[in-house]
Amino acid sequence: MPCPSRPRRGIPPETGRPHMKRWGLLLLRVTMGWLLVLWGIDKLQNVAHAQAVAETYYFGIGAHFVVQQIFGVLEIMLGAMVILGRHRRRLYPVMLFVLLFTAVGVWRSIIDPWGWFLDGSNALFYPSAIIAAGALLLWGMIDEDELALDTIMMPAGRTR
């Protein structure tokens, strides 16, 4: 008879992983959504900064004052919905696009964070790759996120 304190060979011990996954996905979703909210607020409060970012990293795409304000409002709304876990099947692809677009804008910093080979790099922008990967993970694990409002509000008997 196997000892109850030691796992049987080949069978991983129960380590609370379902709880870790549940809370990890919640934390990832909330922090990703909050990042979008913060970026949106920045576009509304400091439009000149948002315009400078658009000019510097995105070839001036969307650098107009009104466009930045519209982007800011949309980003806040997207972030709020991500935090709540609402309409995830429609909004996670949008979130991934926004975050991939951001990562592409700072590609030099992702490939060469210290600027050893590429000019214009900044190690502080490297996390853009991690953020995009987190968005991809959220989308890929969409059916596992048990604490999202979409899941909680799902009618009884309906499958994901």
Sine and cosine of phi, psi and omega as CSV:
sin_phi,cos_phi,sin_psi,cos_psi,sin_omega,cos_omega
0.00,0.00,0.78,-0.63,-0.04,-1.00
-0.94,0.35,0.51,-0.86,0.04,-1.00
-0.94,0.34,0.77,-0.64,-0.05,-1.00
-0.92,0.40,-0.35,0.94,-0.04,-1.00
-1.00,0.06,-0.20,0.98,-0.01,-1.00
-0.88,-0.47,0.69,-0.73,0.00,-1.00
-0.95,0.32,0.48,-0.88,0.10,-1.00
-0.94,0.34,0.49,-0.87,-0.02,-1.00
-0.85,0.52,0.73,-0.68,0.04,-1.00
1.00,0.09,-0.16,0.99,0.02,-1.00
-0.91,-0.42,0.90,-0.44,-0.04,-1.00
-0.91,0.41,0.56,-0.83,0.04,-1.00
-0.94,0.35,0.48,-0.88,0.08,-1.00
-0.97,0.25,0.89,-0.46,-0.08,-1.00
-0.88,-0.47,0.33,0.94,-0.03,-1.00
0.99,0.15,0.30,0.96,-0.05,-1.00
-0.85,0.53,-0.61,0.79,0.05,-1.00
-0.85,0.52,-0.62,0.78,0.04,-1.00
-0.93,0.37,-0.65,0.76,0.01,-1.00
-0.88,0.47,-0.69,0.73,0.01,-1.00
-0.91,0.42,-0.72,0.69,-0.02,-1.00
-0.85,0.52,-0.78,0.62,-0.05,-1.00
-0.97,0.26,-0.53,0.85,0.06,-1.00
-0.91,0.42,-0.70,0.72,0.04,-1.00
-0.91,0.42,-0.63,0.77,0.06,-1.00
-0.88,0.48,-0.75,0.67,-0.02,-1.00
-0.89,0.45,-0.67,0.74,0.04,-1.00
-0.89,0.45,-0.70,0.71,0.00,-1.00
-0.89,0.46,-0.71,0.70,-0.03,-1.00
-0.92,0.40,-0.69,0.73,-0.03,-1.00
-0.94,0.33,-0.58,0.81,0.06,-1.00
-0.92,0.40,-0.70,0.71,0.03,-1.00
-0.89,0.45,-0.66,0.75,0.00,-1.00
-0.91,0.42,-0.59,0.81,0.07,-1.00
-0.87,0.50,-0.70,0.71,0.03,-1.00
-0.89,0.45,-0.65,0.76,0.05,-1.00
-0.88,0.48,-0.72,0.70,0.00,-1.00
-0.89,0.46,-0.68,0.73,0.05,-1.00
-0.89,0.47,-0.64,0.77,0.03,-1.00
-0.91,0.42,-0.68,0.73,0.04,-1.00
-0.88,0.48,-0.66,0.75,0.03,-1.00
-0.87,0.50,-0.63,0.77,0.01,-1.00
-0.92,0.39,-0.48,0.88,0.02,-1.00
-1.00,0.10,-0.66,0.75,-0.08,-1.00
-0.99,0.15,-0.57,0.82,-0.09,-1.00
-0.76,-0.65,0.93,0.36,-0.09,-1.00
-0.88,0.48,-0.58,0.81,0.01,-1.00
-0.87,0.49,-0.64,0.77,0.05,-1.00
-0.90,0.43,-0.71,0.70,0.01,-1.00
-0.88,0.47,-0.63,0.78,0.04,-1.00
-0.91,0.41,-0.66,0.75,0.03,-1.00
-0.90,0.45,-0.64,0.77,0.05,-1.00
-0.89,0.46,-0.71,0.71,0.01,-1.00
-0.88,0.47,-0.66,0.75,0.01,-1.00
-0.92,0.39,-0.68,0.74,-0.09,-1.00
-0.96,0.27,-0.70,0.71,-0.17,-0.99
-0.95,-0.32,-0.30,0.95,-0.12,-0.99
-0.81,-0.59,0.48,0.88,0.09,-1.00
0.83,0.56,0.48,0.87,0.03,-1.00
0.98,0.19,0.08,1.00,-0.01,-1.00
-0.90,0.44,0.85,-0.53,0.04,-1.00
0.96,0.30,0.39,0.92,-0.07,-1.00
-0.98,0.20,-0.17,0.99,-0.01,-1.00
-0.90,0.44,0.59,-0.81,-0.06,-1.00
-0.78,0.63,-0.80,0.60,-0.06,-1.00
-0.91,0.42,-0.63,0.78,0.01,-1.00
-0.88,0.47,-0.67,0.74,0.02,-1.00
-0.89,0.45,-0.63,0.78,0.03,-1.00
-0.92,0.39,-0.64,0.77,0.06,-1.00
-0.90,0.44,-0.72,0.70,0.06,-1.00
-0.84,0.54,-0.65,0.76,-0.01,-1.00
-0.88,0.48,-0.73,0.68,0.01,-1.00
-0.90,0.45,-0.71,0.70,0.00,-1.00
-0.89,0.45,-0.62,0.78,0.00,-1.00
-0.92,0.39,-0.62,0.78,0.06,-1.00
-0.90,0.44,-0.70,0.71,0.01,-1.00
-0.90,0.43,-0.69,0.72,0.04,-1.00
-0.87,0.49,-0.73,0.68,0.00,-1.00
-0.87,0.49,-0.66,0.75,0.01,-1.00
-0.90,0.44,-0.66,0.75,0.01,-1.00
-0.93,0.38,-0.59,0.81,0.05,-1.00
-0.90,0.43,-0.72,0.70,0.02,-1.00
-0.83,0.56,-0.72,0.70,-0.03,-1.00
-0.96,0.28,-0.40,0.92,-0.05,-1.00
0.98,0.19,0.61,0.79,0.00,-1.00
-0.96,-0.28,0.61,-0.79,0.06,-1.00
0.80,0.60,0.63,0.77,-0.10,-1.00
-0.88,0.47,-0.61,0.79,-0.04,-1.00
-0.90,0.43,-0.48,0.88,0.05,-1.00
-1.00,0.01,-0.58,0.81,-0.17,-0.99
-1.00,-0.04,-0.43,0.90,0.03,-1.00
-0.88,0.47,-0.65,0.76,0.08,-1.00
-0.89,0.46,-0.60,0.80,0.05,-1.00
-0.90,0.43,-0.72,0.69,0.02,-1.00
-0.86,0.51,-0.71,0.70,0.00,-1.00
-0.88,0.48,-0.67,0.74,0.03,-1.00
-0.86,0.50,-0.74,0.67,0.00,-1.00
-0.85,0.52,-0.72,0.70,-0.07,-1.00
-0.96,0.28,-0.55,0.84,0.10,-0.99
-0.93,0.36,-0.64,0.77,0.06,-1.00
-0.86,0.51,-0.67,0.75,0.05,-1.00
-0.89,0.46,-0.71,0.71,-0.01,-1.00
-0.90,0.43,-0.64,0.77,0.02,-1.00
-0.89,0.45,-0.59,0.81,0.01,-1.00
-0.89,0.45,-0.43,0.90,-0.02,-1.00
-0.89,-0.46,0.54,0.84,-0.09,-1.00
-0.82,0.57,-0.58,0.82,0.00,-1.00
-0.86,0.50,-0.64,0.77,-0.02,-1.00
-0.95,0.31,-0.40,0.92,0.05,-1.00
-0.98,0.19,-0.67,0.74,-0.02,-1.00
-0.97,0.23,-0.66,0.75,-0.08,-1.00
-0.68,-0.74,0.97,0.23,-0.12,-0.99
-0.85,0.53,-0.52,0.86,-0.07,-1.00
-1.00,-0.08,0.00,1.00,0.05,-1.00
0.95,0.32,0.48,0.88,0.01,-1.00
-0.94,0.35,-0.54,0.84,-0.07,-1.00
-0.84,-0.54,-0.44,0.90,-0.07,-1.00
-0.88,-0.47,0.77,-0.64,0.07,-1.00
-0.96,0.29,0.48,-0.88,0.05,-1.00
1.00,0.09,0.21,0.98,0.01,-1.00
-1.00,0.09,0.42,-0.91,0.05,-1.00
-0.48,-0.88,0.86,-0.50,-0.05,-1.00
-0.86,0.51,-0.42,0.91,0.00,-1.00
-0.93,0.35,-0.27,0.96,0.02,-1.00
-1.00,-0.05,-0.15,0.99,0.01,-1.00
-0.82,0.57,-0.63,0.77,0.00,-1.00
-0.85,0.53,-0.22,0.98,0.08,-1.00
-0.84,0.54,-0.57,0.82,0.05,-1.00
-0.92,0.38,-0.65,0.76,0.00,-1.00
-0.92,0.40,-0.65,0.76,0.01,-1.00
-0.90,0.44,-0.70,0.72,0.04,-1.00
-0.89,0.45,-0.64,0.77,0.04,-1.00
-0.90,0.44,-0.62,0.79,0.05,-1.00
-0.89,0.45,-0.63,0.77,0.04,-1.00
-0.91,0.42,-0.65,0.76,0.04,-1.00
-0.90,0.43,-0.65,0.76,0.03,-1.00
-0.90,0.44,-0.70,0.71,0.03,-1.00
-0.85,0.53,-0.70,0.71,0.00,-1.00
-0.91,0.41,-0.68,0.73,0.00,-1.00
-0.92,0.40,-0.47,0.88,-0.03,-1.00
-0.97,-0.25,0.36,0.93,-0.12,-0.99
-0.81,0.58,-0.60,0.80,-0.02,-1.00
-0.98,0.19,-0.18,0.98,-0.01,-1.00
-1.00,-0.07,-0.22,0.98,-0.07,-1.00
-0.98,0.18,1.00,0.00,-0.09,-1.00
-0.97,0.24,-0.27,0.96,-0.07,-1.00
-0.98,-0.19,0.13,0.99,0.07,-1.00
-0.98,0.20,0.55,-0.83,0.00,-1.00
-0.87,0.50,-0.56,0.83,0.05,-1.00
-0.83,0.56,-0.65,0.76,-0.02,-1.00
-0.97,0.25,-0.71,0.71,-0.04,-1.00
-0.90,0.44,-0.61,0.79,-0.07,-1.00
-1.00,0.02,0.05,1.00,-0.03,-1.00
-0.90,0.44,0.73,-0.68,0.01,-1.00
-0.86,0.50,0.53,-0.85,0.00,-1.00
-0.87,0.49,0.66,-0.75,0.03,-1.00
1.00,0.06,-0.19,0.98,0.01,-1.00
-1.00,-0.02,0.70,-0.72,0.02,-1.00
-1.00,-0.06,0.34,-0.94,-0.01,-1.00
-0.94,0.35,0.00,0.00,0.00,0.00
